[in-house]
Amino acid sequence: MPITDQYSMLGELVPCGGGDPIPLLKPKLLIGRRSNCDIVLEFPNISGNHCLLELLNGYWFVRDLRSRNGIKVNSQRCESKWLLPGDQLSIAKHRYDVSYEPAHDAPPPEEEDPFAVSLLEKAGLARRDQQDREPRLPPPARPLQRDSDAQSFSPEEEQAMEWLNGDDH
């Protein structure tokens, strides 16, 4: 019995240079060079765990897993991207046409704005409600104090020190 009869196929990656299509058999697929990956690509420029394909809301979504040679969708390098039928996915330098039928007539969700969330919030070190508050200003600077042992300043330096310290003479 062919493998596609045992499982419902959720799409396939068709190699652009020829070769057998790679069936997408699960809604979450790890792609890489390691033998424990769902889709094993035994090429030296493929990372051990290169990228992750996920079927979300009827559409495939690809996410790079900090691979050395990255991913591209339609020749554009990216960290993550929604894949539409007919898109071309490059994993390192290996190109595949994405073939599947979306589960919905609605378009995939909007691309996430990478600047919408601060790095501190992504890291879990800040919450959105903390960022909406008024920014706290640092305490005012203290006037510089000169040691009596220090060498004397030129008249221009004295004038600059008075200005910096806010002395109005």
C-alpha positions in Angstrom: 0.0 0.0 0.0 1.5 3.4 -0.9 2.3 5.7 1.9 -0.2 8.3 0.6 -3.0 5.8 1.0 -2.2 5.2 4.7 -2.3 8.9 5.5 -4.2 11.8 4.1 -1.8 13.9 2.2 -1.8 17.6 3.1 0.2 18.7 0.1 3.6 18.2 -1.3 6.9 19.8 -2.0 7.9 19.3 -5.7 11.7 19.6 -6.3 12.3 22.3 -9.0 15.2 20.4 -10.5 13.2 17.2 -10.9 12.8 14.2 -8.6 10.1 12.7 -6.5 7.7 15.0 -4.7 7.9 15.0 -0.9 4.5 14.4 0.6 3.3 16.5 3.5 1.7 13.9 5.7 1.4 15.6 9.1 0.3 19.1 10.1 3.7 19.8 11.7 6.9 18.7 9.9 10.5 19.2 11.0 12.8 19.5 8.0 16.5 19.0 8.3 19.5 16.7 7.8 19.1 14.7 11.1 17.6 11.3 10.9 14.9 12.2 13.5 13.4 14.9 11.2 10.1 14.3 9.6 11.5 15.3 6.2 15.2 14.4 5.9 17.3 16.3 3.3 20.7 14.7 3.3 22.7 17.7 1.8 25.7 19.2 3.5 24.2 22.8 3.3 21.1 21.7 5.2 21.2 22.2 9.0 20.4 19.4 11.4 17.1 21.1 12.2 16.7 23.5 9.4 13.0 24.7 9.4 9.5 23.8 10.5 6.4 23.5 8.3 3.1 23.9 10.1 -0.4 23.7 8.7 -2.3 26.5 10.5 -5.9 27.5 9.7 -5.7 25.5 6.4 -2.5 27.2 5.2 1.1 26.1 5.4 3.5 28.3 7.4 7.3 27.9 7.3 9.7 29.0 10.1 13.5 29.0 9.9 15.1 27.3 12.9 18.2 29.5 13.0 19.7 27.5 10.2 23.1 28.4 8.8 21.9 28.8 5.2 18.3 30.0 5.8 15.1 29.8 3.8 13.5 31.8 1.0 10.0 32.1 -0.2 9.7 33.2 -3.8 13.4 34.2 -3.8 13.0 36.5 -0.7 15.0 35.5 2.4 12.8 35.3 5.5 12.6 34.0 9.0 9.0 32.9 8.6 6.3 33.2 6.0 2.8 31.9 5.0 3.1 29.6 2.0 0.4 29.8 -0.7 -0.1 27.1 -3.4 2.4 27.7 -6.2 4.9 29.5 -4.0 8.5 28.4 -4.2 10.3 27.4 -1.0 14.1 27.4 -1.0 15.7 25.4 1.9 19.4 26.5 1.7 19.8 26.3 -2.1 17.3 23.5 -2.7 14.1 24.8 -4.3 10.6 23.3 -4.1 7.3 24.3 -5.5 4.6 24.2 -2.8 1.5 22.3 -3.8 -1.6 21.9 -1.7 -5.3 22.9 -1.6 -6.1 25.5 1.2 -8.7 24.2 3.6 -10.5 27.6 3.5 -11.6 30.1 0.9 -10.4 32.9 3.2 -6.8 34.2 2.7 -4.1 33.2 5.3 -3.7 35.5 8.3 -1.8 38.7 7.9 1.9 38.6 8.1 3.1 39.5 11.6 4.9 42.9 11.8 8.3 42.0 13.3 8.5 45.5 15.0 5.0 45.3 16.6 6.4 43.6 19.7 9.5 44.8 21.5 12.4 42.4 22.0 11.9 42.6 25.8 8.3 41.6 25.4 9.2 38.7 23.1 11.7 37.5 25.6 9.1 37.7 28.4 10.9 40.5 30.2 8.3 43.2 29.7 4.6 43.2 29.4 2.5 45.4 27.0 0.8 47.2 29.9 4.2 48.3 31.2 5.2 49.7 27.9 2.0 51.8 27.6 2.8 53.7 30.8 4.6 57.1 30.8 8.3 56.6 30.4 10.3 57.2 33.5 13.0 59.8 33.3 16.4 59.3 34.8 17.1 61.3 38.0 18.7 64.7 37.4 22.5 64.7 37.1 24.4 65.9 40.1 26.7 68.9 39.6 30.3 67.9 39.1 32.5 68.4 42.2 36.2 69.3 41.8 38.8 68.0 44.2 40.9 70.7 45.7 43.9 68.7 44.7 43.0 68.7 41.1 44.8 70.9 38.6 43.1 74.2 37.8 41.0 74.7 34.6 41.6 77.2 31.9 39.1 80.1 31.8 37.2 78.4 28.9 37.0 75.2 30.9 35.9 77.1 34.0 33.2 78.8 32.0 32.1 75.4 30.6 32.0 73.9 34.1 29.8 76.7 35.3 27.5 76.3 32.4 27.3 72.5 32.9 26.7 72.9 36.7 24.0 75.5 36.0 25.9 78.2 38.0 24.6 81.6 36.9 27.2 84.2 38.0 
